[in-house]
Amino acid sequence: MMTDARPEPADRTPTSNPVLKRALAWGGVLAAVILVVSAVLGYVFAGMPGLWGGLIGTLMAVVFMGITAGSILVANRFAGSDLFVGIFFGIVLGGWLLKFVLFIVLVFVLRGASWLDPMVVFLSLVAGVIASLVVDVLVVAKSRLPYASDVELPKAPEDE
Amino acid sequence: MDATTVLAEINGHIASVGYGLAAIGPAIGVGIVVGKTIEGVARQPELAGRLQVLMWIGIAFTEALAFVGIAVAFIPFP
């Protein structure tokens, strides 16, 4: 009887997934902190419009910075596919383009709004962007990735 | 009206010119980051995981410039 000698198809999920998940989690924690701080500071300096500005600015920064990691995680679900590289860059760069279109639309919609303070939005957005960069760098610096990551050794043959 | 006055006359919103300038750098940067990642993965597919993390942090830093550039529209100019 002929047996299929080829090994089982290995799990080809790239090893970057845990790092990205950790970055998203820590980014969320820090976002909550900055959300509170910028809302309080906005309220102190500009009243209710400042509070809304702080909330919206921080949320925009964190959500839009997190979309990159999220899109890589989504794209890695197709790791077993033959077209993985194409699908991966399609999803990641497509998400990037979509994100910027959304961002510009939001800027145009929110710029004329009288119920939020634009300067507070700008400052909290910059604070959120810088904070999420800091989180990203810390997570990557502390992460351990095996050098030859996505290699799976063939399994030992089983006795019949 | 002398030549200087004519050249200095701009119609429309000057912030859109600023956005165009702010988009040039990140566009080139992300193009290089992603292109080099494709090269690396094509050369050594087993390093895809490591390269993805490096690509992600490269994109994050590059796009931060674009975000700040677009967000400048929020600064209230007199």
gemmi code that builds the backbone of each chain (N, CA, C; Angstrom):
import gemmi

chains = {
    "A": [
        ("MET", (0.840, -1.189, 0.000), (0.000, 0.000, 0.000), (0.879, 1.243, 0.000)),
        ("MET", (0.558, 2.156, -0.888), (1.369, 3.370, -0.926), (0.947, 4.324, 0.183)),
        ("THR", (1.953, 4.824, 0.848), (1.630, 5.824, 1.869), (2.159, 7.181, 1.419)),
        ("ASP", (1.503, 8.182, 1.886), (1.947, 9.526, 1.568), (3.111, 9.876, 2.476)),
        ("ALA", (4.307, 9.982, 1.895), (5.492, 10.189, 2.730), (5.691, 11.647, 3.114)),
        ("ARG", (4.944, 12.526, 2.480), (5.183, 13.941, 2.780), (4.724, 14.292, 4.197)),
        ("PRO", (5.446, 15.164, 4.849), (5.017, 15.533, 6.197), (3.722, 16.336, 6.148)),
        ("GLU", (3.069, 16.369, 7.288), (1.864, 17.183, 7.415), (2.206, 18.639, 7.108)),
        ("PRO", (1.328, 19.354, 6.463), (1.627, 20.768, 6.225), (1.797, 21.506, 7.548)),
        ("ALA", (2.939, 22.180, 7.659), (3.261, 22.826, 8.930), (2.358, 24.030, 9.147)),
        ("ASP", (2.250, 24.408, 10.392), (1.546, 25.635, 10.709), (2.428, 26.807, 10.286)),
        ("ARG", (1.988, 27.523, 9.275), (2.856, 28.545, 8.687), (2.584, 29.937, 9.254)),
        ("THR", (1.837, 30.014, 10.321), (1.564, 31.333, 10.891), (2.875, 31.994, 11.305)),
        ("PRO", (3.139, 33.209, 10.814), (4.405, 33.855, 11.161), (4.509, 34.122, 12.655)),
        ("THR", (5.749, 34.164, 13.142), (5.970, 34.317, 14.574), (5.791, 35.748, 15.051)),
        ("SER", (5.388, 36.634, 14.134), (5.212, 38.017, 14.563), (3.910, 38.223, 15.328)),
        ("ASN", (2.992, 37.240, 15.262), (1.677, 37.452, 15.871), (1.712, 37.824, 17.349)),
        ("PRO", (2.473, 37.094, 18.210), (2.453, 37.470, 19.628), (2.954, 38.886, 19.875)),
        ("VAL", (3.975, 39.294, 19.133), (4.515, 40.646, 19.324), (3.448, 41.692, 18.996)),
        ("LEU", (2.765, 41.493, 17.849), (1.766, 42.475, 17.441), (0.603, 42.505, 18.415)),
        ("LYS", (0.203, 41.306, 18.902), (-0.913, 41.281, 19.860), (-0.529, 42.015, 21.137)),
        ("ARG", (0.726, 41.784, 21.581), (1.166, 42.461, 22.799), (1.195, 43.982, 22.592)),
        ("ALA", (1.655, 44.381, 21.408), (1.712, 45.825, 21.134), (0.312, 46.429, 21.141)),
        ("LEU", (-0.654, 45.704, 20.566), (-2.021, 46.229, 20.562), (-2.557, 46.337, 21.981)),
        ("ALA", (-2.274, 45.313, 22.815), (-2.793, 45.327, 24.181), (-2.197, 46.486, 24.976)),
        ("TRP", (-0.860, 46.628, 24.911), (-0.228, 47.707, 25.671), (-0.603, 49.071, 25.123)),
        ("GLY", (-0.772, 49.130, 23.777), (-1.236, 50.383, 23.187), (-2.607, 50.769, 23.713)),
        ("GLY", (-3.470, 49.766, 23.901), (-4.793, 50.049, 24.455), (-4.716, 50.580, 25.875)),
        ("VAL", (-3.822, 49.971, 26.691), (-3.678, 50.417, 28.080), (-3.204, 51.871, 28.118)),
        ("LEU", (-2.157, 52.152, 27.342), (-1.622, 53.509, 27.354), (-2.632, 54.504, 26.780)),
        ("ALA", (-3.419, 54.034, 25.780), (-4.437, 54.908, 25.199), (-5.448, 55.327, 26.252)),
        ("ALA", (-5.821, 54.378, 27.122), (-6.782, 54.712, 28.177), (-6.210, 55.801, 29.079)),
        ("VAL", (-4.910, 55.671, 29.417), (-4.281, 56.678, 30.282), (-4.288, 58.045, 29.605)),
        ("ILE", (-3.847, 58.077, 28.339), (-3.756, 59.363, 27.638), (-5.140, 59.952, 27.402)),
        ("LEU", (-6.120, 59.070, 27.175), (-7.494, 59.530, 26.990), (-7.937, 60.336, 28.203)),
        ("VAL", (-7.702, 59.766, 29.404), (-8.120, 60.454, 30.632), (-7.339, 61.758, 30.797)),
        ("VAL", (-6.005, 61.672, 30.624), (-5.172, 62.854, 30.856), (-5.558, 63.982, 29.897)),
        ("SER", (-5.690, 63.653, 28.589), (-5.959, 64.725, 27.628), (-7.375, 65.267, 27.809)),
        ("ALA", (-8.330, 64.400, 28.200), (-9.682, 64.907, 28.426), (-9.697, 65.863, 29.617)),
        ("VAL", (-8.970, 65.489, 30.690), (-8.940, 66.361, 31.876), (-8.248, 67.673, 31.544)),
        ("LEU", (-7.075, 67.585, 30.877), (-6.354, 68.809, 30.527), (-7.184, 69.675, 29.585)),
        ("GLY", (-7.847, 69.034, 28.607), (-8.684, 69.782, 27.684), (-9.813, 70.484, 28.408)),
        ("TYR", (-10.406, 69.791, 29.396), (-11.504, 70.399, 30.146), (-11.009, 71.582, 30.965)),
        ("VAL", (-9.805, 71.417, 31.545), (-9.257, 72.500, 32.371), (-8.983, 73.734, 31.522)),
        ("PHE", (-8.408, 73.511, 30.323), (-7.972, 74.667, 29.539), (-9.040, 75.210, 28.612)),
        ("ALA", (-9.991, 74.373, 28.166), (-10.927, 74.857, 27.150), (-12.373, 74.474, 27.432)),
        ("GLY", (-12.676, 73.960, 28.613), (-14.057, 73.633, 28.928), (-14.548, 72.395, 28.198)),
        ("MET", (-15.856, 72.298, 27.984), (-16.430, 71.100, 27.359), (-15.868, 70.824, 25.963)),
        ("PRO", (-15.710, 71.854, 25.087), (-15.103, 71.556, 23.778), (-13.708, 70.952, 23.914)),
        ("GLY", (-12.966, 71.377, 24.940), (-11.644, 70.808, 25.160), (-11.715, 69.352, 25.554)),
        ("LEU", (-12.701, 69.010, 26.390), (-12.876, 67.605, 26.792), (-13.161, 66.732, 25.577)),
        ("TRP", (-14.117, 67.172, 24.732), (-14.411, 66.397, 23.514), (-13.197, 66.343, 22.600)),
        ("GLY", (-12.467, 67.461, 22.506), (-11.279, 67.479, 21.654), (-10.247, 66.472, 22.111)),
        ("GLY", (-10.016, 66.419, 23.445), (-9.051, 65.456, 23.965), (-9.453, 64.029, 23.671)),
        ("LEU", (-10.745, 63.716, 23.896), (-11.230, 62.355, 23.653), (-11.074, 61.981, 22.187)),
        ("ILE", (-11.549, 62.857, 21.290), (-11.546, 62.518, 19.860), (-10.121, 62.465, 19.318)),
        ("GLY", (-9.267, 63.415, 19.736), (-7.889, 63.407, 19.245), (-7.148, 62.135, 19.649)),
        ("THR", (-7.252, 61.766, 20.923), (-6.552, 60.556, 21.365), (-7.096, 59.321, 20.670)),
        ("LEU", (-8.432, 59.228, 20.574), (-9.019, 58.050, 19.932), (-8.560, 57.942, 18.480)),
        ("MET", (-8.556, 59.079, 17.770), (-8.123, 59.032, 16.369), (-6.691, 58.530, 16.273)),
        ("ALA", (-5.794, 59.087, 17.113), (-4.388, 58.682, 17.038), (-4.232, 57.193, 17.298)),
        ("VAL", (-4.840, 56.717, 18.388), (-4.601, 55.322, 18.778), (-5.237, 54.349, 17.800)),
        ("VAL", (-6.488, 54.654, 17.383), (-7.158, 53.741, 16.455), (-6.400, 53.677, 15.134)),
        ("PHE", (-6.010, 54.849, 14.610), (-5.364, 54.820, 13.308), (-3.969, 54.217, 13.377)),
        ("MET", (-3.257, 54.408, 14.499), (-1.948, 53.773, 14.612), (-2.095, 52.270, 14.812)),
        ("GLY", (-3.185, 51.854, 15.475), (-3.360, 50.419, 15.740), (-3.809, 49.635, 14.526)),
        ("ILE", (-4.356, 50.332, 13.523), (-4.883, 49.606, 12.359), (-3.771, 48.847, 11.640)),
        ("THR", (-2.536, 49.384, 11.651), (-1.445, 48.690, 10.963), (-1.208, 47.312, 11.579)),
        ("ALA", (-1.048, 47.286, 12.917), (-0.824, 46.006, 13.584), (-2.023, 45.094, 13.381)),
        ("GLY", (-3.216, 45.649, 13.483), (-4.421, 44.836, 13.302), (-4.499, 44.247, 11.905)),
        ("SER", (-4.132, 45.050, 10.890), (-4.227, 44.530, 9.521), (-3.186, 43.440, 9.288)),
        ("ILE", (-2.003, 43.554, 9.941), (-1.010, 42.481, 9.795), (-1.546, 41.209, 10.442)),
        ("LEU", (-2.193, 41.343, 11.613), (-2.749, 40.164, 12.277), (-3.826, 39.513, 11.416)),
        ("VAL", (-4.693, 40.339, 10.803), (-5.728, 39.774, 9.937), (-5.090, 39.078, 8.745)),
        ("ALA", (-4.083, 39.747, 8.150), (-3.459, 39.179, 6.951), (-2.751, 37.864, 7.264)),
        ("ASN", (-2.223, 37.724, 8.484), (-1.507, 36.497, 8.831), (-2.428, 35.290, 8.928)),
        ("ARG", (-3.741, 35.520, 8.957), (-4.655, 34.380, 8.944), (-4.606, 33.638, 7.619)),
        ("PHE", (-4.101, 34.295, 6.582), (-4.025, 33.644, 5.285), (-2.651, 33.026, 5.046)),
        ("ALA", (-1.920, 32.741, 6.153), (-0.531, 32.317, 6.016), (-0.396, 31.018, 5.244)),
        ("GLY", (-1.400, 30.162, 5.263), (-1.276, 28.886, 4.580), (-1.480, 28.983, 3.082)),
        ("SER", (-1.978, 30.114, 2.624), (-2.339, 30.232, 1.218), (-1.101, 30.328, 0.327)),
        ("ASP", (-1.237, 29.860, -0.896), (-0.124, 29.984, -1.849), (0.111, 31.440, -2.223)),
        ("LEU", (-0.952, 32.225, -2.138), (-0.847, 33.628, -2.528), (-0.559, 34.515, -1.329)),
        ("PHE", (0.084, 33.942, -0.287), (0.173, 34.669, 0.984), (0.813, 36.041, 0.840)),
        ("VAL", (1.924, 36.099, 0.110), (2.623, 37.390, 0.044), (1.728, 38.449, -0.603)),
        ("GLY", (1.049, 38.050, -1.676), (0.144, 38.996, -2.336), (-0.998, 39.408, -1.439)),
        ("ILE", (-1.624, 38.415, -0.777), (-2.747, 38.730, 0.108), (-2.276, 39.612, 1.254)),
        ("PHE", (-1.095, 39.272, 1.800), (-0.582, 40.014, 2.954), (-0.410, 41.500, 2.624)),
        ("PHE", (0.316, 41.762, 1.547), (0.566, 43.173, 1.253), (-0.694, 43.859, 0.738)),
        ("GLY", (-1.588, 43.093, 0.103), (-2.866, 43.679, -0.301), (-3.647, 44.171, 0.902)),
        ("ILE", (-3.752, 43.310, 1.933), (-4.536, 43.693, 3.113), (-3.849, 44.817, 3.876)),
        ("VAL", (-2.514, 44.687, 4.105), (-1.827, 45.687, 4.934), (-1.825, 47.050, 4.253)),
        ("LEU", (-1.458, 47.076, 2.970), (-1.386, 48.377, 2.300), (-2.776, 48.897, 1.941)),
        ("GLY", (-3.722, 47.982, 1.650), (-5.096, 48.426, 1.421), (-5.660, 49.060, 2.682)),
        ("GLY", (-5.395, 48.428, 3.822), (-5.848, 49.000, 5.092), (-5.215, 50.354, 5.352)),
        ("TRP", (-3.960, 50.481, 4.961), (-3.238, 51.751, 5.151), (-3.888, 52.869, 4.347)),
        ("LEU", (-4.214, 52.533, 3.087), (-4.841, 53.534, 2.211), (-6.209, 53.938, 2.754)),
        ("LEU", (-6.993, 52.922, 3.146), (-8.333, 53.160, 3.679), (-8.268, 54.049, 4.913)),
        ("LYS", (-7.244, 53.774, 5.747), (-7.078, 54.521, 6.981), (-6.854, 56.000, 6.697)),
        ("PHE", (-6.022, 56.290, 5.692), (-5.746, 57.694, 5.422), (-6.934, 58.395, 4.789)),
        ("VAL", (-7.690, 57.675, 3.950), (-8.901, 58.285, 3.387), (-9.864, 58.631, 4.524)),
        ("LEU", (-10.064, 57.675, 5.448), (-10.936, 57.913, 6.603), (-10.443, 59.099, 7.433)),
        ("PHE", (-9.123, 59.150, 7.622), (-8.540, 60.194, 8.454), (-8.801, 61.571, 7.845)),
        ("ILE", (-8.602, 61.684, 6.519), (-8.810, 62.978, 5.870), (-10.281, 63.371, 5.925)),
        ("VAL", (-11.180, 62.365, 5.718), (-12.614, 62.658, 5.801), (-12.966, 63.166, 7.201)),
        ("LEU", (-12.411, 62.491, 8.241), (-12.676, 62.918, 9.615), (-12.186, 64.344, 9.845)),
        ("VAL", (-10.996, 64.637, 9.327), (-10.462, 65.990, 9.527), (-11.393, 67.020, 8.905)),
        ("PHE", (-11.884, 66.728, 7.684), (-12.752, 67.698, 7.034), (-14.079, 67.844, 7.757)),
        ("VAL", (-14.596, 66.719, 8.295), (-15.884, 66.786, 8.988), (-15.749, 67.543, 10.309)),
        ("LEU", (-14.649, 67.218, 11.042), (-14.535, 67.734, 12.410), (-13.950, 69.135, 12.478)),
        ("ARG", (-13.345, 69.603, 11.373), (-12.606, 70.849, 11.487), (-13.513, 72.035, 11.782)),
        ("GLY", (-14.702, 72.031, 11.176), (-15.576, 73.170, 11.380), (-16.470, 73.050, 12.599)),
        ("ALA", (-16.367, 71.897, 13.317), (-17.294, 71.663, 14.419), (-17.053, 72.659, 15.546)),
        ("SER", (-18.143, 73.210, 16.057), (-17.987, 74.209, 17.116), (-17.950, 73.552, 18.490)),
        ("TRP", (-18.348, 72.253, 18.565), (-18.436, 71.608, 19.877), (-17.115, 70.988, 20.298)),
        ("LEU", (-16.044, 71.188, 19.516), (-14.756, 70.707, 20.011), (-13.664, 71.706, 19.693)),
        ("ASP", (-12.662, 71.680, 20.551), (-11.580, 72.650, 20.451), (-10.493, 72.097, 19.544)),
        ("PRO", (-10.274, 72.690, 18.360), (-9.348, 72.087, 17.393), (-7.916, 71.997, 17.901)),
        ("MET", (-7.488, 72.982, 18.682), (-6.095, 72.936, 19.165), (-5.896, 71.757, 20.115)),
        ("VAL", (-6.901, 71.495, 20.968), (-6.792, 70.349, 21.877), (-6.777, 69.046, 21.078)),
        ("VAL", (-7.606, 68.999, 20.005), (-7.596, 67.806, 19.155), (-6.193, 67.572, 18.606)),
        ("PHE", (-5.599, 68.648, 18.076), (-4.271, 68.496, 17.467), (-3.246, 68.024, 18.492)),
        ("LEU", (-3.234, 68.679, 19.659), (-2.201, 68.331, 20.644), (-2.394, 66.911, 21.167)),
        ("SER", (-3.640, 66.518, 21.443), (-3.831, 65.166, 21.965), (-3.580, 64.129, 20.883)),
        ("LEU", (-3.821, 64.503, 19.611), (-3.511, 63.571, 18.523), (-2.006, 63.330, 18.431)),
        ("VAL", (-1.245, 64.422, 18.522), (0.212, 64.262, 18.470), (0.696, 63.460, 19.678)),
        ("ALA", (0.115, 63.747, 20.860), (0.511, 62.994, 22.054), (0.198, 61.510, 21.879)),
        ("GLY", (-0.987, 61.208, 21.327), (-1.352, 59.808, 21.132), (-0.435, 59.109, 20.142)),
        ("VAL", (-0.084, 59.799, 19.051), (0.804, 59.198, 18.051), (2.171, 58.894, 18.673)),
        ("ILE", (2.724, 59.881, 19.406), (4.045, 59.670, 19.996), (3.987, 58.546, 21.028)),
        ("ALA", (2.913, 58.528, 21.836), (2.814, 57.482, 22.855), (2.722, 56.108, 22.222)),
        ("SER", (1.962, 55.999, 21.132), (1.848, 54.667, 20.539), (3.164, 54.258, 19.885)),
        ("LEU", (3.941, 55.235, 19.396), (5.273, 54.888, 18.882), (6.162, 54.373, 20.013)),
        ("VAL", (6.079, 55.036, 21.184), (6.895, 54.604, 22.319), (6.532, 53.176, 22.715)),
        ("VAL", (5.219, 52.901, 22.777), (4.782, 51.546, 23.129), (5.309, 50.538, 22.111)),
        ("ASP", (5.194, 50.880, 20.823), (5.657, 49.964, 19.783), (7.139, 49.636, 19.967)),
        ("VAL", (7.937, 50.688, 20.180), (9.383, 50.463, 20.313), (9.682, 49.608, 21.544)),
        ("LEU", (9.000, 49.910, 22.664), (9.274, 49.133, 23.882), (8.899, 47.672, 23.679)),
        ("VAL", (7.731, 47.434, 23.062), (7.301, 46.044, 22.877), (8.275, 45.307, 21.969)),
        ("VAL", (8.690, 45.960, 20.871), (9.613, 45.279, 19.955), (10.964, 45.052, 20.627)),
        ("ALA", (11.425, 46.048, 21.419), (12.727, 45.895, 22.055), (12.710, 44.768, 23.078)),
        ("LYS", (11.560, 44.540, 23.708), (11.502, 43.502, 24.732), (11.066, 42.155, 24.178)),
        ("SER", (10.709, 42.110, 22.883), (10.194, 40.849, 22.351), (11.337, 39.927, 21.988)),
        ("ARG", (11.044, 38.654, 22.039), (12.042, 37.679, 21.605), (11.493, 36.948, 20.396)),
        ("LEU", (12.200, 37.096, 19.306), (11.811, 36.355, 18.113), (12.930, 35.380, 17.789)),
        ("PRO", (12.595, 34.105, 17.638), (13.645, 33.167, 17.243), (14.208, 33.550, 15.878)),
        ("TYR", (15.510, 33.334, 15.706), (16.144, 33.822, 14.491), (15.601, 33.116, 13.261)),
        ("ALA", (15.599, 31.791, 13.285), (14.996, 31.049, 12.187), (13.587, 30.704, 12.620)),
        ("SER", (12.652, 31.600, 12.291), (11.390, 31.547, 13.015), (10.403, 30.562, 12.439)),
        ("ASP", (10.171, 30.612, 11.155), (9.045, 29.864, 10.626), (9.460, 28.516, 10.056)),
        ("VAL", (10.492, 27.922, 10.658), (10.962, 26.628, 10.182), (10.387, 25.539, 11.077)),
        ("GLU", (9.859, 24.505, 10.471), (9.414, 23.365, 11.270), (10.192, 22.133, 10.832)),
        ("LEU", (10.843, 21.486, 11.793), (11.619, 20.305, 11.456), (10.665, 19.170, 11.094)),
        ("PRO", (11.076, 18.314, 10.147), (10.205, 17.188, 9.805), (10.055, 16.252, 10.995)),
        ("LYS", (8.854, 15.693, 11.105), (8.602, 14.807, 12.253), (9.284, 13.458, 12.038)),
        ("ALA", (9.646, 12.825, 13.137), (10.260, 11.500, 13.048), (9.225, 10.502, 12.533)),
        ("PRO", (9.655, 9.573, 11.709), (8.685, 8.599, 11.187), (8.140, 7.727, 12.314)),
        ("GLU", (6.854, 7.451, 12.229), (6.258, 6.613, 13.274), (6.339, 5.161, 12.857)),
        ("ASP", (6.475, 4.294, 13.859), (6.489, 2.861, 13.567), (5.088, 2.407, 13.206)),
        ("GLU", (5.038, 1.539, 12.198), (3.720, 1.049, 11.758), (3.227, 0.026, 12.748)),
    ],
    "B": [
        ("MET", (1.188, 96.853, -11.183), (1.470, 95.570, -10.524), (2.774, 94.977, -11.079)),
        ("ASP", (3.761, 94.803, -10.211), (5.021, 94.267, -10.735), (5.016, 92.730, -10.658)),
        ("ALA", (6.096, 92.156, -11.141), (6.135, 90.691, -11.290), (6.019, 89.963, -9.947)),
        ("THR", (6.600, 90.526, -8.908), (6.581, 89.858, -7.613), (5.164, 89.676, -7.106)),
        ("THR", (4.362, 90.689, -7.248), (2.989, 90.623, -6.773), (2.220, 89.524, -7.495)),
        ("VAL", (2.442, 89.416, -8.780), (1.724, 88.406, -9.556), (2.133, 87.016, -9.111)),
        ("LEU", (3.435, 86.803, -8.911), (3.914, 85.469, -8.546), (3.448, 85.064, -7.156)),
        ("ALA", (3.294, 86.025, -6.248), (2.963, 85.699, -4.875), (1.480, 85.464, -4.678)),
        ("GLU", (0.689, 85.620, -5.741), (-0.751, 85.493, -5.559), (-1.176, 84.024, -5.634)),
        ("ILE", (-1.797, 83.532, -4.567), (-2.254, 82.147, -4.532), (-3.734, 82.128, -4.213)),
        ("ASN", (-4.476, 81.349, -4.985), (-5.893, 81.177, -4.679), (-6.108, 79.833, -4.002)),
        ("GLY", (-7.152, 79.742, -3.194), (-7.479, 78.465, -2.563), (-6.871, 78.360, -1.186)),
        ("HIS", (-6.931, 77.137, -0.664), (-6.534, 76.911, 0.716), (-5.070, 76.477, 0.763)),
        ("ILE", (-4.240, 77.278, 1.451), (-2.814, 76.990, 1.490), (-2.545, 75.686, 2.254)),
        ("ALA", (-3.482, 75.273, 3.146), (-3.273, 74.043, 3.908), (-3.222, 72.824, 2.998)),
        ("SER", (-3.923, 72.874, 1.849), (-3.873, 71.723, 0.953), (-2.478, 71.559, 0.362)),
        ("VAL", (-1.804, 72.677, 0.120), (-0.411, 72.591, -0.341), (0.452, 71.958, 0.756)),
        ("GLY", (0.180, 72.355, 1.999), (0.924, 71.777, 3.118), (0.714, 70.286, 3.216)),
        ("TYR", (-0.538, 69.838, 3.007), (-0.762, 68.399, 3.057), (0.010, 67.687, 1.957)),
        ("GLY", (0.020, 68.283, 0.770), (0.775, 67.665, -0.326), (2.244, 67.516, 0.042)),
        ("LEU", (2.821, 68.546, 0.629), (4.231, 68.469, 1.037), (4.414, 67.406, 2.122)),
        ("ALA", (3.450, 67.347, 3.065), (3.583, 66.393, 4.167), (3.426, 64.958, 3.699)),
        ("ALA", (2.797, 64.752, 2.546), (2.549, 63.387, 2.084), (3.737, 62.813, 1.325)),
        ("ILE", (4.624, 63.669, 0.823), (5.714, 63.175, -0.028), (6.639, 62.242, 0.758)),
        ("GLY", (7.094, 62.710, 1.931), (8.051, 61.927, 2.702), (7.533, 60.565, 3.103)),
        ("PRO", (6.369, 60.504, 3.805), (5.836, 59.201, 4.202), (5.575, 58.292, 3.006)),
        ("ALA", (5.152, 58.854, 1.863), (4.891, 57.996, 0.703), (6.170, 57.294, 0.265)),
        ("ILE", (7.255, 58.064, 0.158), (8.522, 57.452, -0.235), (8.985, 56.462, 0.847)),
        ("GLY", (8.831, 56.873, 2.117), (9.294, 56.023, 3.214), (8.591, 54.683, 3.262)),
        ("VAL", (7.254, 54.706, 3.197), (6.513, 53.444, 3.258), (6.813, 52.599, 2.029)),
        ("GLY", (6.980, 53.263, 0.880), (7.337, 52.504, -0.319), (8.637, 51.751, -0.131)),
        ("ILE", (9.640, 52.418, 0.433), (10.935, 51.760, 0.639), (10.810, 50.636, 1.656)),
        ("VAL", (10.120, 50.908, 2.785), (9.993, 49.898, 3.839), (9.330, 48.629, 3.297)),
        ("VAL", (8.196, 48.821, 2.607), (7.460, 47.649, 2.127), (8.230, 46.948, 1.018)),
        ("GLY", (8.820, 47.723, 0.113), (9.577, 47.093, -0.968), (10.728, 46.256, -0.448)),
        ("LYS", (11.447, 46.794, 0.543), (12.570, 46.046, 1.098), (12.086, 44.805, 1.855)),
        ("THR", (10.906, 44.915, 2.498), (10.380, 43.733, 3.182), (10.039, 42.640, 2.178)),
        ("ILE", (9.451, 43.040, 1.045), (9.148, 42.043, 0.013), (10.441, 41.378, -0.455)),
        ("GLU", (11.480, 42.193, -0.673), (12.767, 41.619, -1.081), (13.266, 40.610, -0.051)),
        ("GLY", (13.201, 41.014, 1.224), (13.703, 40.134, 2.274), (12.925, 38.842, 2.374)),
        ("VAL", (11.582, 38.928, 2.289), (10.766, 37.720, 2.398), (10.982, 36.822, 1.184)),
        ("ALA", (11.165, 37.435, 0.009), (11.412, 36.617, -1.172), (12.737, 35.880, -1.047)),
        ("ARG", (13.719, 36.521, -0.406), (15.028, 35.912, -0.261), (15.024, 34.843, 0.825)),
        ("GLN", (14.418, 35.157, 1.955), (14.404, 34.213, 3.080), (12.999, 34.142, 3.673)),
        ("PRO", (12.142, 33.294, 3.080), (10.748, 33.236, 3.552), (10.648, 32.835, 5.023)),
        ("GLU", (11.654, 32.105, 5.544), (11.541, 31.658, 6.934), (11.706, 32.812, 7.912)),
        ("LEU", (12.148, 33.966, 7.429), (12.288, 35.122, 8.313), (11.070, 36.040, 8.269)),
        ("ALA", (9.979, 35.559, 7.635), (8.827, 36.450, 7.434), (8.349, 37.075, 8.735)),
        ("GLY", (8.343, 36.291, 9.819), (7.853, 36.819, 11.091), (8.674, 37.981, 11.589)),
        ("ARG", (9.982, 37.807, 11.595), (10.851, 38.906, 12.052), (10.712, 40.128, 11.165)),
        ("LEU", (10.698, 39.871, 9.860), (10.637, 40.998, 8.939), (9.317, 41.752, 9.063)),
        ("GLN", (8.234, 41.009, 9.361), (6.944, 41.690, 9.532), (6.993, 42.666, 10.690)),
        ("VAL", (7.608, 42.239, 11.803), (7.681, 43.133, 12.965), (8.495, 44.375, 12.618)),
        ("LEU", (9.620, 44.169, 11.931), (10.445, 45.326, 11.570), (9.709, 46.237, 10.600)),
        ("MET", (8.970, 45.611, 9.648), (8.218, 46.421, 8.694), (7.158, 47.241, 9.415)),
        ("TRP", (6.512, 46.580, 10.394), (5.427, 47.262, 11.106), (5.957, 48.480, 11.863)),
        ("ILE", (7.102, 48.327, 12.512), (7.610, 49.469, 13.277), (8.115, 50.557, 12.331)),
        ("GLY", (8.636, 50.128, 11.171), (9.040, 51.128, 10.179), (7.861, 51.903, 9.649)),
        ("ILE", (6.756, 51.193, 9.348), (5.554, 51.870, 8.856), (5.004, 52.796, 9.924)),
        ("ALA", (5.040, 52.337, 11.200), (4.482, 53.154, 12.274), (5.204, 54.488, 12.367)),
        ("PHE", (6.525, 54.441, 12.309), (7.277, 55.700, 12.414), (7.038, 56.583, 11.207)),
        ("THR", (6.961, 55.972, 10.023), (6.802, 56.794, 8.823), (5.429, 57.431, 8.775)),
        ("GLU", (4.404, 56.639, 9.136), (3.053, 57.181, 9.004), (2.755, 58.198, 10.096)),
        ("ALA", (3.538, 58.149, 11.188), (3.330, 59.159, 12.229), (3.531, 60.557, 11.654)),
        ("LEU", (4.520, 60.681, 10.753), (4.749, 61.981, 10.108), (3.532, 62.408, 9.299)),
        ("ALA", (2.950, 61.450, 8.569), (1.794, 61.794, 7.753), (0.618, 62.203, 8.625)),
        ("PHE", (0.431, 61.485, 9.750), (-0.683, 61.830, 10.641), (-0.550, 63.251, 11.154)),
        ("VAL", (0.649, 63.566, 11.634), (0.835, 64.919, 12.164), (0.633, 65.936, 11.048)),
        ("GLY", (1.116, 65.613, 9.841), (0.959, 66.528, 8.717), (-0.496, 66.812, 8.403)),
        ("ILE", (-1.326, 65.757, 8.392), (-2.748, 65.978, 8.084), (-3.429, 66.688, 9.242)),
        ("ALA", (-3.026, 66.319, 10.471), (-3.703, 66.875, 11.640), (-3.423, 68.368, 11.811)),
        ("VAL", (-2.422, 68.873, 11.115), (-2.133, 70.314, 11.213), (-3.359, 71.125, 10.789)),
        ("ALA", (-4.230, 70.508, 9.979), (-5.452, 71.205, 9.586), (-6.282, 71.611, 10.795)),
        ("PHE", (-6.080, 70.924, 11.938), (-6.848, 71.269, 13.137), (-6.352, 72.543, 13.813)),
        ("ILE", (-5.090, 72.919, 13.541), (-4.579, 74.109, 14.209), (-5.371, 75.320, 13.723)),
        ("PRO", (-6.012, 76.034, 14.639), (-6.804, 77.186, 14.205), (-5.912, 78.367, 13.836)),
        ("PHE", (-5.901, 78.677, 12.540), (-5.121, 79.831, 12.112), (-5.989, 81.086, 12.203)),
        ("PRO", (-5.388, 82.174, 12.564), (-6.159, 83.402, 12.671), (-6.662, 83.859, 11.304)),
    ],
}
model = gemmi.Model(1)
for chain_id, residues in chains.items():
    chain = gemmi.Chain(chain_id)
    for i, (resn, *xyz) in enumerate(residues, 1):
        res = gemmi.Residue()
        res.name, res.seqid = resn, gemmi.SeqId(i, " ")
        for name, pos in zip(("N", "CA", "C"), xyz):
            atom = gemmi.Atom()
            atom.name, atom.element = name, gemmi.Element(name[0])
            atom.pos, atom.b_iso = gemmi.Position(*pos), 0.0
            res.add_atom(atom)
        chain.add_residue(res)
    model.add_chain(chain)
structure = gemmi.Structure()
structure.add_model(model)
structure.setup_entities()
